[in-house]
């Protein structure tokens, strides 16, 4: 999906530019995935599991830009990528076309400034415009800040996934499935 750049202000008064991920962002996005995976236990991958090549990431970005119902939205402050939010279809079957999945992550140093909320509100608006009727996400138990934000934006808890994640030290974390009617 093509998205016209948008400027917003975070809680600290900084100008945040929201824009499409571009193919030229591929290497930065790979670095971002590795860094953010190491900064928090709440993301899907370990840093060493980010194994995309720049070419694979460019193809993924292009597929998002070319698909009318998918979006990879970047937040940029002073020319630096600080986080992103994705909008992805659940599937291509007609019975699933009303559902989308959203995900958001920021570099830790930018958390708490309202950027995640700006990203999510924008992506949810784009989801409605794309014809989705419900947005879904998973959040790892213990991620209180994210859970607070999702509830603030109208997401409700609909189920738990026991032992959804298993960490290197052998302990598990449950995940919560949340959904918002658009």
Order of alpha helices (4+ residues) and beta strands (2+ residues): beta-beta-alpha-alpha-beta-beta-beta-alpha-beta-alpha-beta-beta
